[in-house]
């Protein structure tokens, strides 16, 4: 009703890889499936922890200890049983096998879109380079911890970000690698002081995150994919 049959068909055929199934990526993945994407690969090496419940859509008391990829795949399969979902419980890194082989192992050359919601800087840089190498459109999330206002989220190309520590590190890392390509990111320049609280399960200092911000970022990332597909089918004007 909103986009027409051509866009719906294109959405159902699009192959999307989501890297990182935390507070941003998990919501992006669900939004994609609810929007008609029927081929999705979910990549995350981690398992569900009780500390994830405040912001990650696959995290519940019933899924603690489960693979994040498998838990989210089960949820998305319940939403659309026709969706082809591939859960991958692996850490993404090109350090050992190089970009070409690693990209092939994760299905990057055959993907239409990549959503990057990875926290690890080196893995993030590897993924950005791999997407560029195989000409796969990538949309990336920058740092969403220590944020409380989702209305401060912005969508720009990576080189126009400011006021975000992770975005700065990404820019610097890409320059060191000689990367001069372009891709769109979601980021926020909001700054919230970290409260003096320790993580009660590990005793380590961690940065707090709010689901109202992380989920909003995930929704924006999903919308970037959906809108790009719709534009290509002339469902919406560029």
C-alpha positions in Angstrom: 0.0 0.0 0.0 2.9 2.4 0.7 5.5 1.4 -1.9 3.8 -0.7 -4.5 4.3 -4.3 -5.7 7.6 -3.6 -7.5 9.3 -2.3 -4.3 7.9 -5.2 -2.3 9.3 -7.7 -4.8 12.7 -6.0 -4.7 12.7 -6.0 -0.9 11.9 -9.7 -0.8 14.8 -10.5 -3.1 17.4 -8.2 -1.5 20.2 -10.0 0.3 21.2 -8.1 3.5 24.0 -8.9 5.9 23.8 -7.5 9.4 27.1 -7.5 11.4 26.7 -7.0 15.1 23.4 -7.9 16.8 23.6 -5.7 19.8 21.4 -2.7 20.7 21.6 -1.3 17.2 22.0 -4.2 14.8 19.3 -6.4 16.4 16.6 -3.7 15.9 17.8 -3.0 12.4 17.5 -6.7 11.5 13.9 -7.0 12.8 12.9 -3.8 11.0 14.2 -5.2 7.7 12.3 -8.4 8.1 9.1 -6.6 9.1 9.6 -4.4 6.0 9.7 -7.3 3.6 13.3 -8.3 3.3 13.4 -12.1 3.0 17.1 -12.9 2.7 19.1 -11.9 5.8 22.3 -13.1 7.3 22.9 -12.3 11.0 26.5 -12.2 12.2 27.6 -12.0 15.8 30.1 -14.1 17.8 28.6 -13.5 21.2 25.9 -15.1 23.4 23.0 -13.3 25.2 23.9 -12.0 28.6 21.6 -10.6 31.3 23.2 -7.2 30.8 21.9 -7.1 27.2 18.2 -7.2 28.2 17.9 -3.4 28.4 18.5 -2.8 24.7 18.9 -5.9 22.5 15.8 -7.3 20.9 16.8 -10.9 21.1 17.8 -10.7 24.7 15.3 -12.0 27.3 15.4 -14.1 30.4 14.5 -17.1 28.2 17.5 -16.6 25.8 20.3 -15.9 28.3 23.3 -18.0 27.2 22.0 -18.6 23.7 23.9 -17.5 20.6 22.7 -14.0 19.7 22.5 -14.9 16.0 20.5 -18.1 16.7 18.1 -16.4 19.2 17.4 -13.5 16.8 17.0 -15.9 13.8 14.4 -17.8 15.8 12.5 -14.6 16.5 12.6 -13.3 12.9 11.6 -16.7 11.6 8.5 -16.5 13.8 7.7 -13.1 12.3 8.1 -14.4 8.7 8.5 -18.1 8.2 9.2 -17.5 4.5 12.3 -15.5 5.3 15.6 -17.2 4.6 17.7 -16.4 7.7 21.3 -17.4 8.1 22.7 -17.1 11.6 26.5 -16.9 11.8 28.1 -17.1 15.2 31.6 -15.9 14.3 33.8 -13.0 14.9 34.4 -10.9 11.8 38.1 -10.2 11.2 40.3 -10.1 8.1 43.5 -10.3 10.1 44.2 -14.0 9.5 42.8 -14.9 6.1 42.8 -11.5 4.3 39.9 -9.6 2.9 39.2 -11.8 -0.1 38.8 -15.1 1.7 37.1 -13.6 4.8 34.6 -11.7 2.7 33.8 -14.9 0.8 33.4 -16.9 4.0 30.7 -14.4 5.2 28.9 -14.1 1.9 29.9 -10.5 1.3 30.4 -10.8 -2.5 26.8 -12.0 -3.0 25.2 -9.4 -0.7 23.2 -6.4 -1.9 23.5 -4.4 1.4 25.5 -4.5 4.6 24.5 -3.0 7.9 27.6 -2.5 10.1 26.8 -2.4 13.8 30.1 -3.8 14.9 31.8 -2.4 18.1 35.4 -3.5 17.5 37.3 -0.8 15.6 39.6 -3.1 13.6 36.7 -5.4 12.6 34.7 -2.3 11.6 37.5 -1.1 9.4 37.9 -4.6 7.9 34.2 -4.7 7.1 34.2 -1.3 5.5 37.1 -2.2 3.3 35.5 -5.6 2.4 32.3 -3.9 1.4 34.1 -1.4 -0.8 36.2 -4.2 -2.4 33.1 -6.0 -3.6 31.0 -2.9 -4.3 28.4 -3.7 -1.7 26.5 -0.7 -0.3 27.2 -0.4 3.4 25.4 1.7 6.1 27.3 2.0 9.4 26.5 2.8 13.0 28.9 4.9 15.0 29.0 5.0 18.8 25.7 4.9 20.5 26.8 4.5 24.2 26.5 7.5 26.5 23.5 8.9 24.6 20.0 9.7 25.8 18.4 11.8 23.1 17.5 9.9 19.9 16.5 13.2 18.2 20.3 14.0 18.1 20.9 11.2 15.6 22.2 12.3 12.2 22.8 10.6 8.9 25.8 11.8 6.9 28.8 10.4 5.1 31.6 9.3 7.3 33.9 12.2 6.5 31.3 14.7 7.7 30.9 13.3 11.2 32.0 15.4 14.2 31.7 15.1 18.0 31.7 11.2 18.0 34.8 9.4 19.3 34.2 6.2 17.4 33.6 8.1 14.1 36.8 10.0 14.7 38.7 6.7 15.2 37.1 5.2 12.1 38.1 8.2 10.0 41.7 8.0 11.3 41.8 4.3 10.8 40.6 4.5 7.2 43.1 7.2 6.4 45.9 5.1 7.7 44.7 2.3 5.5 44.6 4.6 2.5 40.9 4.3 2.2 39.2 7.3 0.5 35.8 5.8 -0.3 32.5 7.1 0.9 29.6 5.5 2.8 26.7 6.7 5.0 26.7 6.5 8.8 24.3 7.1 11.6 25.9 9.0 14.5 25.2 11.4 17.4 27.3 14.2 18.7 25.5 14.1 22.1 27.8 13.9 25.1 26.7 12.5 28.4 29.1 12.1 31.4 29.5 8.5 32.4 28.1 7.8 35.9 30.4 6.3 38.5 28.8 2.8 38.5 30.5 -0.5 38.0 29.1 -3.4 36.0 27.7 -5.6 38.8 28.5 -8.8 37.0 32.2 -8.2 36.1 33.3 -5.2 38.2 34.5 -3.5 35.0 33.7 0.0 33.9 31.3 -0.1 31.0 29.6 2.6 29.0 25.8 2.7 29.5 23.5 2.6 26.6 19.8 3.4 26.2 17.4 1.4 24.1 15.6 4.6 23.0 18.8 5.6 21.2 20.2 2.3 20.0 16.9 1.1 18.7 16.3 4.4 16.9 19.8 4.1 15.3 18.9 0.6 14.2 15.6 1.8 12.7 17.4 4.5 10.7 19.9 2.0 9.4 17.1 -0.3 8.2 15.3 2.6 6.7 18.4 3.5 4.7 18.3 0.1 3.1 14.5 0.1 2.5 14.5 3.6 1.1 17.4 2.8 -1.2 15.6 -0.2 -2.6 12.4 1.8 -3.0 14.2 4.6 -4.9 15.7 2.0 -7.3 12.2 0.8 -8.1 10.8 4.3 -8.4 8.5 3.7 -5.5 9.8 7.0 -4.0 11.5 9.8 -5.7 15.2 10.4 -4.9 
